Amino acid sequence: MRYEKPNDVNVLFLGTPEIAAKSLKAIIEEGYNVLGVVTQEDKPTGRNKTLEMSPCKKVAISYGIPVYQPHRIRKDFDFAREMNIDVIVCMAYGQIVPHEFLALSKTGAINLHGSLLPEYRGAAPIQRSIIDGKEKTGITLMEMVDEMDAGTMYDKVECVITSIDNYTTLNEKLGDLAAELIKKDLLPYVNGELKGEEQNPELVTFAAKILPNDEKIDINLDSKNIVNLLRGLSLTPGGYFMFEGKKLKVFSAHMFSNEILGEVGEIIPNKKLLLVQLKDGILSLDSVQYEGKKKMDGASFKNGAHLQPHARLE
């Protein structure tokens, strides 16, 4: 069967965060018939633990598209069995999808992955590319298979990682590129017109999920590694140092100079900036949040903390 135009194609979309919502919106606005959106359960946020809908759920509701939020899709996908699914499209859904679910699609299931595969398979490709100091990344359109991110590649688009990019800004850029890529490739894919390329197993690398322990920044690392770690963790969840037994989260920072004016971790006197000595230079902590306090600029924290001489971060 040949699909002549987007509204001939029945799409089931899987995705959760904003980066995926951009592709969902692009598919809808191209005229594809989106049967439903599968997304993660609403999560409690803030001090009042108010339930927050995922960005993909918000897009679906705004267009009147049914939403499905199984607790574990491996055990609960009966909702999809009676759907007339031509293609499954996934981006950053957040759960392992079983083979039996993928098999419900007539033409296949494809995923928009946030790296240039086979590099950075796994849960945190965007963060890890920044943390590792990479100068480029991208989006790969690939077949969904049982092995994580191991499927046939159908298309790629590259993205430069600038020195001022962080996870938030790179996420934004990659979301826009993913939306353009799926608009270009979805109809050719369902019609079998895209030439696939297998991944070279010798080039495979993995991007492990960011865990709470990854957010602790070792003050003894060199400046390049510390800056890259903070960029990869910003604006969320943020990296942190310890100060007087509490977490000092850092959401943005930059290298101030290559001077050595104190011991590693020592806060260097400055009227306008919160400066900390590293082993190979001085780092300015521009946006911070001390445990139990609100987010603020570095100078506001320093002025309110009444720092003792030679106060140190750990």
Order of alpha helices (4+ residues) and beta strands (2+ residues): beta-alpha-beta-beta-beta-alpha-beta-beta-alpha-beta-beta-alpha-beta-beta-alpha-beta-alpha-beta-beta-beta-beta-beta-beta-alpha
